[in-house]
């Protein structure tokens, strides 16, 4: 089978992505052949283009963190014809790909491919941080940085569905979007700590911070006793020169130090791939959480934030759009 794929050849501008074609090798044991119907552009791919993703492979490679598609071939006949979702980390920007059948999660009929795609890595990340790590109770209050982004919009909606109040930071142009999702919107260019303290004088029950950098100190200080800080990125360093690993190490070390102090607060660096050494448990947890997210979407409690749908062969334009800061939600590639 001839496969179309998008190759990231090195440290290039979005226009430097290459459209290539190759023959797909035969399926390996336990694999399923997927016809990709939607694959997204997340912040991870934007970091990879700059060589800033923590454990990205050497160039050249095919990006693509997650996919939604239909099973064309599989050892299990019950899988054939099913629409499924999977996290891939890399390799998703293809028209077809082979994946371990054990990694596939069924997609409900009530979601189209692009809608479902917006909930894969974003939904798993948001759901696990909120419900498995922060464990905020109904009636609590959380602070979500980047509340108009892919993970941010999902976090806001999941929290509201659970009866949790949300304060969300965003750029001035996206404040209305955050408000429409049910959060109290705060301009991130203003005095965010002062604004949050005014809204939550006793502190917030959790902060979700993908920015890192010096602002992580404010995030921790805004926690109420018993509160949790979930750091899940270091966006503040994406345009900085040099190796990205020292910044991540510094952030993790700081969180560990805070955890060691008797301050009645928790800090954690969330990695969506954490726990994969126990592969069976990792897959079961991922399937359970993504299924819960899909069900909330089918019930209407989560609305997919599709910024744009663009052909796979226009990945360069799509990546430029995703990096422009002018769209809300996720740009989806449709092979």
KAZITA-V405773 format. One line per field, one symbol per residue. ss: DSSP state (a for helix, b for strand, c for the rest). phi: phi as a letter, one per 40 degrees, with the letter a starting at -180 (. if undefined). burial: b if it has 9 or more other ideal C-beta (glycine too) atoms within 8 Angstrom, else e. A space follows every 10 residues. Layout:
ss->???
phi->???
burial->???
This chain:
ss->cbbbbbbbcc cccaaacbbb bbbccccccc bbbbbbbbbb bcaaaaaaac cccccccccc bccccbbbbb bbbcccaaac ccbbbbbccc cccbcbbbbb aaacbbcccc ccaaaaaacc aaaaaaaaaa aaaacccccc bbbbccccca aaaaaaaaaa acccbbbbbb caaaaaaaaa cccbbbbccc caaaaaaaac cccbbbbbbc ccccaaaaaa acbbbbbbbb bcccaaaccc ccccaaaaaa aaaaaaaaaa cccccbbbbc ccccccccaa aaaaaaaaaa aaaaaaaacc cccccbbbbb baaaaaaaaa aaaccccccb bbbbc
phi->.cbcabbcci cbcdcccbcb bacccdcccg cbcbccbaab bbcccccddc gbcdbccccc acchcaabab ccaaccdccc gccbbacbgb gccbcaabbd dcccbcbccc bcccccdcbc ccccdccccc bcbcfccdgc bbbbcgcccc ccccddcccc ccgbcbbbca cdcbcccccc chbccbcccc ccdccccccb dcgbcabbbb cggdccccdc ccccdgcbbb cbiaccbccc cgcccdccdc cccccccccc ccbgbbbacc bccdgccccc cdcccccccc cccdcccccg cbbcbccabb cdcbdccccc ccccgbbbgb cbcbc
burial->eebbbbbbbe ebebebbebe eeebeeeeee bbbbbbbbbb bbbbbbbbbb eebeebeeee bbbbbbbbbb beebeeeebb ebbbbbbbeb bbbbbbbbbe bebbbbbbee bebbbbbbbb bbbbbbbbbb bbbbebeeeb bbbbbbbbbb bbbbbbbbbb bbebbbbbbb beebbebbbe bebbbbbbee ebbebbbebb eebbbbbbbb bbbebbebbb ebbbeebbbb bbebbbbbee eeebeebbee bbebbbebbe eeeebebbbb ebeeeeeeee ebbebbbebb bbbbbbbbee ebebbbbbeb ebebbbbbbb bbeeeebebb bbbbb
